[in-house]
């Protein structure tokens, strides 16, 4: 049996829990939520990284769908609600394949049914508009993690890709973390500054996640996780979910991406724009400036390092499909996960360890957050603190 055949066999029993997929935003950007125009029951390879046939081929058993909206939108909260509605519509349209999931038990039930557990994560604290009541509203609608920032700071937390603002988490930011603990919503530390990571680990009483981040020691990009933070995951119980984005995993791609982003902005596009028009500009740039290409082995290098520092019980996968313009060779779309597992098998990873990476760690961390919430809800009620009161 080849390593790829072994990988596919393993994924039939312990499928991938992927921490981050931006399909809902891609559907907004490309077709304004016209789900007939992008019917994910059929091959959408010409437009998207994601559809149900390729999720099946890739051995995906659970997906955190990102309900991301851009931080510069004036209507971030209603836009986030539209993203949640999009996920709900997708689940309702494809009940044989997608199962709504709110808990670790729901994830296991979906696996037993042969369906893909569909969870939601909100990407960026701007989606709560400084309101703990809005945070609770998102949780009530099914959101099970909040990424504390996206690419820009929020008033109460610093982003990895912005200038320092409050030096990590403000007093209100720490209250957001505590309220997430009380709800059972996972604190997601992808995108945040290292100072924010450390402050959040100090403030939280529940395991955290990094829904789509890799190792800074392997690729020195601020979106990645420093070793001193990875070293804290065993005590916290959290999970770091390696991402596939070439500009975060391949050092040579970092410089190329900076130039490519500047080229996009010079042509009037946001640097994260993946619409057809923006991609034409991207491809023209790439023709004259060949893009460094990451591979499944590049991602495996990150996982080898993260395993050495944090331990096998604290690793997962968060591809960031449909949220990035480029993907590695062998991991072109959501069908590619078996290639990564085969690479790790070739490197001597055991099937026991791979089952933790693909399924068990992510399910455990959500269950642990639920346990913490159950205890906290027995001792305190909702927080009505305001940013004005705590941060002045």
Buried (B, 14 or more C-beta within 10 A) or exposed (E): EEBBEBBBBBBEEBBBBBBBBBBBBBBBBBEEBEBEEBBBEEEBBEBBBBBBBBBBBBBBBBBBBBBBBBBEEEEBBEBBBBBBBBBBBBBEBBEEBBBBBBBBEBBBBBBEEEBBBBBBBBBBBBBBBBBBEBBBBBBEBBBBBBBBBBBBBBBBBBBBBBEEBBEBBBBBBBBBBBBBBBBBBBBBBBBBBBBBBBBBBEBBBBBBBBBBBBBBBBBEBBBBBBBEBBEBBEEBBBBBBBBBBBBBBBEBBBEBBEEBBEBBEEBEBEBBBBEEEBBEBBEEBBEEEEBBBBBBBBBBBBBBBBBEBBBBBBBBBBBBBBBBBBBBBBBBBBBBBBBBBBBBBBEEBEBEBBBBBBBBBBBBBBBBBBBBBEEBEEEEEEBEBBBEEBBE
